[in-house]
Amino acid sequence: MKSLLTIILSIALFVNSNAQVVANDSAETGQRASEMTFYSLKTGAKTVVSNTDWHLAITIRPTAFPNSPLGGTTIRINEPIGVKVYYVPNANAAAFNTVDTTGYESWTKQHDSDTLIDLGALNSNRNLANQFDFGWGIYNGSSHNVVGDSFYLIKLPNGELKKFMVVNLDKDTAYNLKYSNIDNSDLQTIHISKKEHVGKEFMYLNLIDNMIHDKEPLSSDWDLQFLKYSATDILQGQHVSTVGVWLNKGTKAAKRSGYDVTDNNYSNLTFSNHLNAIGWDWKRLGSFQALISGKNIEEMSEFYYTNDSLAYFVQTNGGEFYKVVFTRYNVGNGHISFYKEKLDATGINEAAAENSFHIFPNPANQILNVVLNSGPAIIRIIDISGRIISEDTYSESITQLNTSDFANGVYLMMVTSNGKTSASKFVVSR
């Protein structure tokens, strides 16, 4: 039996040696997924931090009202390590000291969204009919504070129970929190300033040692987060802990499966800004069939393999495009290997451009005319560095774009209409 297994492994490793792409970077989630990595596609910089020493993640982003008010009030939980949150029913903030927690396990258990970073577990009990209700509190137009009107029972991984509430968010500058044991002992009051951490997403609170952890790099310095999280798209109706990849806020990604991963054409893909647009399913739990087909083998007792025809295309906040192909996941030490390539937008099907639009004059001076051959279209202008410098929707069959503010040089026009994208280069010259 041992010799047969050796033969199988040898075959697997031989097939793997002929993979279409070779990993040129990696990220860590540590043993038992105890770490998380914030990763920059542009620089390759990695910030690796513990993912097990916190219970609540509290946003320090400014509130963007009216476009994204929830984003300045988000409170998420570390469910993968065993944190559970129950909304205390029929009780207001004044009942904090007197609430009866008998039968709490029948109360509503709250979860984070794995698609929207702004929607945390402590926001999920909000009244959707009231735009000023953020779950844990309601905005007061007189004081300009979000005042806590709900509280929660938090069960920690060690079995401890804590009563928790947000007293207020003071004029969008600082949180005032309080929590205690269910018998009101060990009352803690915590102050978290937003102003002291400008440019980051979350601060991380440990409810046992009462420490506030500053873990993240500046939001502008990372694109992907490798971590263990609670996923809703593995088993319907259940929250399942898994290792995967999240997008930074404002980053977009598209998935392409069943094609040669060396192909950079993403012209027909739809990009998503969902938190889990990459997610977890670039890996699969192995089997005997995986062994003999030469997939990536990590352990004999529990191993995963990656899909050799799966690629992800990522558009960063800065407008740059990258291709990411996962090549190996070692469940034992949490090491994730991948191939990364910066794209210069040549992945767009430029040859098809004349079937969907026509541009003139080229080179352009002050005005560029665009003739659309079908319906409303989204027109994006991308400079030579991959940065989107213009993006808008046009319905006229002939559109004039003002290029007077464009620097001399080569640009790419991407036109998306009826679900298809094509592109053509043009030059600005004066």
N, C-alpha and C positions, 0 to 999 in steps of 0.2 A: 504493500500500500504506500509506503514511504517513497519507493522508487517511482511509482506512478505519479504521485503528487509532484515529485521533482521534475518529471518530464513535462507535466502540464504547466508548471511554473516556467520552465525554460521556453516552451512554446509561446506562452503569454508574453514573456519579456522580449522575445524575438519580434513578435508582431508589433508590440508597443514601440520598439526601436525604430519602426518605419512610420511613426506618426507624422501627420501632415504639418504640424507646427511644433516647435520646441519651446518649452516654457522659458521666459526671460525675466520673470518676476514672481513674487510670492507674497502671501500674507499669512498671519498667524491667528489662530483662535485658541491655541494652548490645549493642554491635556484637559479632557472633560469639558472642552469649550469654556475654559475659565478666563479667557482673554478676548478682547475685541481690538480690531485694527482699523484706524482711520487712514485712508490711502489717497494719495494724489496721483492721478493719471499723468499729469504734466511733468512732475518732478520725480515721481517714484517714492516720495517721502512717506514714511509710515510712523504713525503714533500708536504704539501697542500698550494697552492699559488693561487693568483687571475688569472683568465683567461680573464679578461675584461679590464685590464689597459695597454694593449699593442696593437700595430698595425702591426708591422713587427718583425719577428723572424729571426735573422741573425746568421748564423752558425759561430762558433769559432773553429771548428775542423780544424786540419791541412789538406792541400790538399794532397791526396794520388795518385800521378801521377805515372804510367799510369792506375792503377787499378780502382781508383774512384776519378778522378779529380773534378767532379761536387760536391762531398761531402764537399769540402773546400770552396765553393762559394755559397752555398744555401741561398736564401732569401725567406721566406714564409710569408704569410699574415694571419691575424685573420679574415677570412671570416665569421665565425659563428656570430660574433658580428656586422657584417655589413660593414666590410672593402671591398672596391672594387678597383681593379687595372686595368687601361687601358694602353695598350702599345701605345705610341705616334708614329704614322706612318710617314714614310718619313722625319724623323728629326734626326739629329745627336746631339751629346752633345753640340756643339757650338750654337744650336738653343734654348738652355734652356731659355734664357731671352726673346725670340721673338716669340715663338710658339703661334699659334692661336688655342685655345681650343674649338672653336665653333663646335658644333655637336659631342662632345667627346663621347657621349653615343653610337654612332655608331661604335666607334673604338673597336678593339679586346679586350675583357675582358679576363684577365688571371687568372688562378686558380692553386692552389697547387695540387700535386698528393696526393692521399690518399693511395697509395700503396708503393711509393718510397719516403723516407724521404729526399733524396738528391735533389729531383726535386720540387723546390718552384715556386711560381707564377712568380717571376722575373727572373727565369731561363727558363721559358717555351717558350720564343720567340727566343731561340738559334738556330743557323744554325747547323743542325745535321751532315752536311757534313764537318764541321770544328771542330775538337776535341778540339781546343783552344777557341771556342766561348761558353761562359757560360750564354748567354742571355743578362744580363745587361752590360757585358764587354767581351773583348777579351784579351787573354794572349799575352804579348809582350816579345819575346825572348831576346831582348836586355836589357830591364830594369828589366825583371823578375817580372813585375807587371801585374795584370789584370786591364786593363784600360777601364773605362766606355765609352761605345759608344751608349748607349740607355738611354732614360728616360721615365718616366711614370707619368700618372695622377692618384693620389690616392684619392678616395672619402671616407671620414671618416664616421663613423656611425651618426655623428651629421650633416652631409651634407656638411662639409667643403671640399674644394678641395686643394690638395697639388701637386706641381710639385716635382718629386723626381728623383735623379740619384745617382749612385755610382761613385765618381770621380775615385777612384782606390782601389785595394787591394794591399797594398805595400809589395811586396816580401813575401806574405802569412803571414805577421805578424800583419797587422792592416788595417781596412777599413777607408776610408775617404768618407763621405757621404755629400750630400747637398740637401736641399729641401726648398721650399718657397710657399707662396700663389700664385695663378695664376697671380696676378698683380705684382709679384716679391717682394712683401713686406714680412717682417718677414723671411728673409733668414737665414737659420740655417746651420752650418757646424758641423758635428759630427765625432768624432774620436773614433773607437772601436778597442781596442787592443785584439788580439788573445792570446798573451803571458801572459796577466794578468788573463786569465781564462782557463788555460790548464786543460784538463780532463773533460770539459763540452761540451754540444752539441750546445746550442744557447744562445744568449743574446736577450733581448726583448726591442724594441724601441717604445716609445710613441711619436707620431708626434704632439701632442698638447702641452704637458708640456716639451717635448724634453728630457725626462728622459730615461736612459738606465737601465733596470731592470735585475738583476742577480737572477734568480728564481730557477734554477735547482740544485739538488745535483750532485756530480760527476757521470759521466756516468757509472762508475763501481759499483755504489751503488744503481742502480735501474734497474728493468726489464720491468715493465708495466707502462703505463701512462693512467689514467682515465680522460677523458675530453670531451668537446663538439667540434666536428670538422665537416668539410664539406665533406659529403660522395657522391660518384658517383655510388654506387651500390644499391641505394634504388629505384630511378626512373631513368630509362635509359635516358642518355643525360642531366641530371640535377644534380646540386650540392645542396644537401639537408643537412641542419644542423641537427645533431643528437648526442646523448651521446653514447660514446663507449670506446673501449680500444685499444691503440696502443702498439706496441712492441718497445723496445729499439733497437738501431742498433746492429745487430749481434745476436739478440734473435730470436728464431724460435718457431712456434706454429702449432699444428694440431687440427682439429675439428673432434669430433666423435658424431654422433647423432643417436638416436633410440636404444640405449643400456642402460643397467643398469649402472648408473653413479658410482656405487661402484666398478665396474670392471676396473682394471688398465691396461688392455691389449691394447697397442697402436701399436702393431707390424705391422699392415697392413696400418698404416696411413702415409700420406705424410706431412712432415713438411715444412712450408713456412716461409720465412723471410720478407714477405710483411708487411708493416706498419700496415695494417688492417687485419692481419691474424685472429685475434679475432674479432675486429670490433664492430658492434652494434647489430647484429641480434641474440644475446642470450636473447633478450627481445622482446616482442610483445605487441602492443597496445591491451588492453582488450576489452571485449564485454560481453553481457549478458551470452553467452555460457561459457566464461571464469569464470564468477562468479559461475555458478552452477557446474563447473567442479573442483572448488577448487583451482584455480591458485592464484598467489600472488597478492593481491588487495591493492592498495595504496590510491586512491581517488575515489569518486563516479563520479566526472566530467571527470577525466582523469586518468586512471590507466594502469599499465603494468603488465604482468605476465612473468615468466621465464619458460624455457623449462626443465622439470624434467628428460629428457633423453639425455641431451646435456652436454658433457664434453669437455674441452680443455686441451691439453697436451703441456707444454711449456718447451723448452730446453733453458737454460740460456747461457750467454756468457762463464760462467765457466764450462759448460758441464753438469750441474745438470738438472734433470727432475722433473717437478711438474705437478700435475693435478689441474685444477681450474674448479669449478662448480658454476655458478651463481645461487643464491637462491632467491634474492629479489632486486627490484629496486624501490625506492621511488622517484617518479618524483617530489613530492612536495619539499623535502629538498635535493635531489641529493644524497641520501645515497644508496650505492651499497653494498649488502651483498654477500659473496661468501664463498665456502668451498675450502680450499687449503690443498694439501697433497704432501709431498716430496716423490718421487718414487726412489727406488733403482735398477731400471731396471728390476725388476721381472715382469713388465708388458709385457715383450717380451715373445713370445711363445717358451720357451726353449725346450719343448717336440718335436717340429717339426725340431729341428736342425739337427738330424741325417738324415732327408729326403733331406736336402739341402747342408750340409757340414759335414766333419768329421775332428777332430783335434787329433794329437798325437805328442809326448808323453804328458801325463798329469798325474802328474806334469811335467812341462817343466823346463829345466835348461838354456841353451843358445839359443836353436832353438825350435820353435813350427811349426809343419807341418800342413797345412790346405789343405784338399782335397775338392774341389768344385764340386758339382754334376750337376751344370748348369751354363752356360754362365758367362760373366763378372759380378763381384760382388764388392760392396763397403764393405770393412771390417773395422769395428771400434772396438777399444779396450777401455774398460771403467774400471777405477779402482773402488775400493770399495766405494769411496766417490761420485761416479757418474760422475767424470771428464773424458772427452774423451782425452786419451793420445796418440792415434794413429788413423789415418783415411786415407785410400787410396783405389784406385780402382785397382783390379787385374783381369787379363783375363786368366791366366794359370790355368789348372785344379789342379795342385799341387803347392802350394806356401809355401815358408819358411819365417817365421817371426823371426826376431832377438829379443830375449827377454833378452839379456845380460844386458841391461840398466834398466830393470824393477826391482823394489824392490820386495822382497819376499812377497807373499800374493795371494789373490783371485782376479781374473779379470773376466770380462764378454766380450765375443766376439759377436758382432752383425754383421750378414751378410745379406746384402740386394741385392737381385737378382730377376729380372723379376717382380719388384714391390712388392715383399714379403720380410719380415724381420724375421729372426729367430736368436736364440742366444744359447750360451752354455758357462758354466763357465769353467775356467781352473785355475790352480795353478802354480805359479812360485816358485820354491824351489831350493836352492843351498846348 
